[in-house]
Amino acid sequence: MQLLIDFLNFLQPYGSHSYFFIFGLLIACGFGLPMPEDIILIAGGILASHGVTHFGTVTITCLVGVLIGDGMVFMIGRHLGPRLKNNVLFRKLLSEKRDLQVQGVIHRFGDKVVFVARFMPGLRTPIFVTCGAYHVKLWKFLLLDGLAAIISVPLWVYVGYLFGQNLEELEKRIHQFQFGIYLILGLVILISIAGHVIKKRAYNKVAAE
C-alpha cells in the first residue's frame, strides 16, 4: 500500500501528463521492471476518481501500454530466440530455475499459456519471451493476451476509481479482488487440465481400438 501511495505522490504534480508516465511504466513492466503492474493500474483509477485524469482515457492508456509492452517482449523473443539465453542481462531475468518453471508451464498449457501468463507477474515476461522464441503465432499471442488484458486491466483501473476516495477501504478491496482473480484463474487452470486429461483418454481409447 505504501508503494501505491508513493507512486500517487509522484504522479500527482504532473496532472494530465500522468498519462505519459503510466503508459511508459506499463511498457517497462513488460520488460520486467520490478514494480507491480497492478499498482500502476490502480493508481490510474485513483487519479481518475479525483478528476486528475479521465476514467475512459486512462483505461485505454493502460490497456494500450500493457499490450505494447507485452508485444515488444514477445517480438524480442521471436527475433533473438535461443540466443537470448546466453545474454548476461537476460540470464538475470530468467534464472535456470525460472527457465524450468516457464518450460513446465508452457508444456502443460501450450499456446493457452499466453492467457494464463497475464495473471502471473513473476513469470509473465519470461513466458512471453519464450513464447516468441518458440514461434507461437503472432495473431494467437495478440488474441490471447488481448483477451486477458481486457479482463484484468479495466478491472484494476475500476477498483482504483471506485475506492480511490478511501484508501483504507481500497486496501481491503485489493486483497479481495486479488483472491477473486486467482480463484477464477485456478478454476480456468483446473478446467483446462481436466479437458486435456479427457482428450488424452479419448485419444488413447480410440488408438487402442
N, C-alpha and C positions, 0 to 999 in steps of 0.2 A: 504493500500500500504506500509505503514511503517513497518507493521508486516512482509510482504514479504521481504523487504529489510533487516530487522534484521535477518530473517531466512537465507537469502542468505549469509550474512556476517558470520553467524555461520557455515554454511556448507563449504564455500569456502576453508578454510585451510585444510580440510580433503581430498580434491581431489577426487580420485576414491573411497575412503572409504565412500563417501557421500551416496552410495547405502545403506549401513547398517543403517545409521540414518534415511533415507527416509523410508526404509522398516519397521523399528521398530516403527517409529512415526505413520505410517499409521495403524499398528496393534493397537497401543494405541488409535488412533482416534475411532476405532471400539468399544473400551471400554468407550468412552465418553470423551477422552482428549479434554479440551476446546481450541482446535486450529482448525481453518477451514481446512478441508481436501484438499480443492481446492488450498490453499496456498502451501501445500507440493507438490502437483502435478505440479503446475505451476513452482515452484522452480526447480523441477527436469528437466523440459523442458528448463528453462533458463540456467542451468548448462550445458545441452547438447548443447545449442546454442553457448556456449563459449568454447566448447571442453573439459570441465571438466569431463563430463560423455558422454556415447554413447546414442543417442536417443532411439534406439530399446531396449537396455538393461534397461535403466531407465524406459521405458514404461512398460516392463514386470515386473520389480521390483515393480512398483507402483500397477499394476494390481494384482499381487500375494499377496502383502501386504494388499490391500483392501479386497480381498476375504477371506484371512486367518482371518483377524480381524473380519469381518462380521460373518464368520463361527463359530469362537470361541464364540462370543457373543450369537449366536443362540443356540449352544450346551449347554452353561451355562443355558439358559432359559429352554431348554429341560430337563436337568438333575435335576435342582433345582426347576423349576416350581414355583408354588404359594408361596413356602417358601421364595423366593426372596423378596416378597412384605413386609415381616416382618423384612428384613435386614435393619439396620440403614443406611449403606452406599448406598444401592440401593434406599432407600426412598429419599435420597438427589438427585439422578439422576432422579427418577420417582415420582414427587410430585403427590398429589391427582388430581390436575387439569390436569397435563400432562397425567396421567393414563387414565382419562376420554377421553382426546383427542385421545390417542392411541386406546382405545377401539372403539371409534366412527369411526376412520379411518379404522380399521380392519373390523368392522361391515359393512361399506359401500363397501369396495373393496374386502373383502375376501382374498384369498391367493395372489391375484394380488397386494396387499399392499406391498409385498416384493419389487417388481419392483419400485413402486412409492416412497417407503421409501428411496431409494438410493439418491433421489433428495431432501430429506427433512432433512437437517443437524440436526436441533433441536430435531427431533422425531425419527431419524434413529435407534439409539441404543436401546431405549425403545421398539420400534416396533419390532426389530429383537429378542430381549429377549422375548417379549410377544408371538411372532410367535412360538418361540421354546417351550414356556410353553404351548401353545395351540396345540402343536404337529402337526404343519404344516409339511408335508412330506419333509424329508431332500433333496431328489432329486429335488423337486419342488422349495425349497428355493434356492438351488445352481443354478438351471436353471434361475430363475427369477432375482436373484441378479447378476448372471454372465452376463446376457443379459444387464442389466442396467449398470454394471461396464464397459463392453466392449464399451458402448456408451460414458459414462462420463469420464472415466479415460484417454484414449488416447486423447480425445478432449482437456482436460485441459493441459495435458503434451505438446500437439502440440501448443496450444496457447502460452505457455511459450517459446517453441522452436522457433516459428515463429517471435515473437516480443521481444525476450529476449535481443536484442541489443539496444532496445529503450524502456526504462521503462515508459516514458510518454505515448507513443503510446499503450503500453501494458495495462496501467491503463484504457484507453478508451475502448480497446477491451474486457477487462474482463467484464465491465458493459454490453457491447453489447451481449457477449456470455451468461452471466447470464440471461439477458432478454430473449434471444432466447430459452434457455433451459427451463425457466419457462413457456414461451409461448407454447412450444411444450408439456410440461408436463400438462399444463392446457387443451390443446386440447385432450390429451390422457384421462384425467380425465372426460372431458365432453362426449367424445365418449363412455367411459366405463359406465357412468351414463345413457346415452341415451340407450345403449344396454340393461342395466339392466331394465330400465323402459319398453322398448319394450317387453322384455322377460316376465316381470311380467304381462303386459297387455294381451299378447298372452295366458299365462297360465290361467289367470282369465277368459278369453273368453272361452277357452276350458272347464274349470271347470264349467262355467255357462251353457254350452250346455249339 
